[in-house]
Amino acid sequence: MTRRFDKEFKIHAVQLVVEEGKAVAQTARQLDISPKTLHKWVADYKKDAEHSFVGSGNLKPEDQEKRELQKRISDLEEENAISKKTMSIFAKNQKFIRIERSFAWRRCVKS
């Protein structure tokens, strides 16, 4: 099972490496985490300290906007597909109605 770490734990671990200058391998052993994981945390922290470790389900503002836009695109594509299907059904019905009228007219003329 994957272990989950809260934001405070991650920041504490990163600060031990970045601010106190401790080795990643040593710090990882002390905290009982993978050195690879700690390296990733340090890289994330150095890239964007303010928005690093935003947490499960919480996104950076630009990522949140991107997710909302992707959701909107998906919704519009679904609406478009439904509209196309609906138009197809109506077009078939119109064709059927025209055929029925044609036969009815022919019957009236023959009578």
C-alpha positions, 0 to 999 in steps of 0.5 A: 500500500502506498504511504501518504505524507502530509504537506508539513512532513514533506516541507520538513524533509525538504528543509532538512536537505535544502536549508540545513544542507543534510544529504538526501540519502541520510535524511531519507533513512532518518525519515524512513522514506525512499531517497528517490521520493525525497529527491522528487520533493526537493525538485518540486520545492525548488521549482515552485516553493509556494505551490509545492505539495498542494495536496490531494485534490488541490491543484495549482491555480493554473492547473485548476483552470486547465482542468475546468477548461478540459471539463468544459470541452468534454461537456461541449463535445458530449452535447455536440454528439447528442445534437448530431444524433438527435438531428440524424433521428429527425432527418430519418423521421422527415424522410419517412414522413415524406415517403408516407405523404407520397404514398398517400397522395398516390392512393388519392390520385388512383382512387 
